[in-house]
Amino acid sequence: MQNVTPMLARKDDRDPEETSWSFPGGVVGFAAYWFALAIPFLLYGSNTLFFFLYTWPFFLALLPVSVLTGIASSLLLRGHLLWTIVVTVAAVVCLFWLLFTLLSGW
């Protein structure tokens, strides 16, 4: 017979499951998208609406990109909400402004 020592399974020895930080990041990305969408209206007024009338598919395509940016920054920053908000808002506003200037100068 083999020399085997039985060990009891303890719950303390298990690795704790890592918390998922994707939902707060997605919410931050969604809110950052609407914040970035409001900036051209604040700067240029109601004429922006006519510009968006023809270019709305491009700006609508930034919505999932913004949510994914929020999720990625939240995962990379390991759930630090304040830093996630700062990084996501800065990235989404830069992406939005880059697309806006590209289309308006075209």
N, C-alpha and C positions, 0 to 999 in steps of 0.2 A: 504494500500500500504506500502511496505517495505521502510525503510529509507536507500537508497543506494546512495552513492556518486560516480558519474562516474569519472573514471581516464583516462586520455589520455595515450596511449601507447607511451612511449618515447624510442628512440633508445639508449639513454645514460644509461638507467637503465638495459639494457641487459648485461649479462656476455660476455666478449670478448671471441671469440673462440680461443682455444689454437693452436699455430702454430705446424705443424707437422715437426718433426725433423728426420724422418726416411730416407729420400733420402740422405742427407749429410752423415749420419751414414753408409748407405749402400755403398756409394762411398768410404768412408774411409776404410771400411772392405774389399772391393774389391782390393783397392790399397795395403792394408796391406798384403793381401794374396800373391800378386805378389812380394812384398818386401821380405816376408818370404821365398818364393820359390827361390829367387835369392841368399840368404845367403849360402846354401850348395854349390852352384856353385862357389861362391867366396872363400869359405874355402877349398873345395876339388878338384876343377877344373872340367875337362870334364869327369872324372870317375863317377861323380854323375849322368850323363845321363844314364849310364848302370844300376845303382841302381834304377833310376826312371822308367826304361823300364819295370821292373817287379812289381813295387809297385805303379804305377800311380793311381790305383783306390782309394787307401787310401788317397793319397794327393789330389785327385780331390774331395773327400768327405769333405775335409776341406774348400772348397770354399764357400758352403752355410753356413757353420758354421761361417766362417769369416765375411760374410755379415751380418748374424744375430747378431754376437757379436758387430759389428759396429752400427747396428740399436739399440740394447739394451743399449749400452753404451751412445749413443747419446740421447736416451730417458731418461735414468737415470740421465744424466748430464744436462738435459734440454737445449740442443743445444749449450753448450759451445764448440765450434769447436776445440780449442787448446787442451783442456782436453780430448775430444773425440778421437782426433788423438793419443795422448799419450797412453791412456788406451787401445784403440783398437790395436794399433801396438804392444804394450807390450803383450797383451793377445794372439794375433794371432801368434806372433813369438814364444811365449812359447808353444802354442799348436802344432805348426809346428815342433819345435825342439824336443818336447816330442815324437811325432810320429816318427820323423826321427831317434832318438836314440833308440826308442823301436824296430823299424824294422831293423836297422843296427846291433844291438846287438843280435838279435834273431837268 
